[in-house]
Amino acid sequence: MRGLAVEGCSPHPAYGHLLPQGEKVLYGMACCLFLICVSGWSASPLQTPQGPRILAFAAENWLTLSIGKFEPAKGWIQSTDFYTPPQPGDTVTIFGLKGKLGEVTIRDNRRSDPGRVPVEWSARVIRGKTIEQPFALAIMGSWPDPGIESTELALDDPAAVRIASAYLRIRGLNVEKPSLTQVYQVDLDGDGQTETLLCAHSDMKALADDKEAYIYAVALLRIGVPGKEKTIALASETSRKPATRSIEEHEHLYGTRDYYRFISFHDIDGDGRKEIVLYRAKDDATQIDVFTFDGRHKKKVLSAYKAHYN
């Protein structure tokens, strides 16, 4: 899928600075996704969102692949049959990890091969400065700015390193200093207590056929007050490769490892709690998961999967 040359971005931006060197993530859909939430209403700062919010993926300057919707009267609906594309001129508000990035306009529609199952659509938008975060959550219509929604921490934050290391130890991997790729603090449920969300990945380039290796990809949620903390895995892949097993043999047993990245922390359904949007870049596909958090438990409410047609 090609990008478009618009103000503030280039046709094919290099995303290597976002991923550890050597990642097996296909360029394009897997490395520049943001989630689109399409609805038929526009909200003012004093209005409660009404009507369904239809969710779809987007890549760079394109909206594509509807995945389901939220309806206030029915809740979250996992679906593969919402394939009516948004229309030219529609406004889309884009939210990043820290809050509102701005608003964009749909330029036109493009239908792909109708013989595919399911039928897919794509719609081009003008992103401008919002391309500064290639992954984002968007809601059709003009939405108010909720303010800062998260705080980014350093990738060597000692507490975050300990959280990831302790989790991997439980999984049988003794990694003293895991390689963190994202760390955020967010008040997900509005109780005034911040939660920690982090992603960590092993360096796949460092693998060698004749060396032992700990292979991991984790997306973790840390909750609780001091002394009563709990770590919740949103996504996790862990394995140990012995020195006597080649990389190819190990991948035959465990598959190729995914790469995780948080897209947004934003209240999609209007209940006062932020949803967690996570993407999983696979070797041959892209998966997006949407989680709710009630203060104690996480729940995956939507999940979408798209194979790469290369």
Summary of the structure (lengths in Angstrom):
residues: 310
radius of gyration: 19.6
end to end distance: 10.0
largest distance: 63.0
contacts: 986
relative contact order: 0.16
helix: 10%
strand: 41%
